[in-house]
Amino acid sequence: MRDVESTIGGLIDKQRIAYLSSVDAAGYPNTKAMLAPREREGIKVLYFTTNTSSRRVAQFRENPKASAYFADTRFFRGVMLLGEVEVLDDAGSKERIWRDGDDLYYPLGVTDPDYCVLRFTAFSGRYYSHFHSEDFPL
């Protein structure tokens, strides 16, 4: 892969769904389909929204280890990022990520206590394309 940032960033930006995995209390992975990240800082930091009351949030608060996977099914390629998730429920983070239409999920608006932001910070990744996988650090 010539340009990791461009290749992986482009793949992430074209997906509507991301798969985010947490670790449960027994040490098993739990994977959930999520809406694509709202924002990203390069390919290292991704911001997702979710319900504060969700099982995923409870798991990340207990154990921040995570993976995020993005699949381009049209060209049969994908990327897995390994990292950690921080649950953000401060007003600044929530306002930054809020979008028109979010009140469908969070009826009390940007201050809804059941609305939070997940900040995923990756430290490495693995890219698959053309029957070949390669690891890359971040």
Buried (B, 14 or more C-beta within 10 A) or exposed (E): EEEBEEBBBEBBEEBEEBBBBBBEEEEEEEEEEBEBBBEBEEBBBBBBBBBBEBEBBBBBEEBBBBBBBBBBEEEEBBBBBBBBBBBBEEEEBBEBBBEEEBBEEBEEEBEBEBBBBBBBBBEEBBBBBEEEEEEBEB
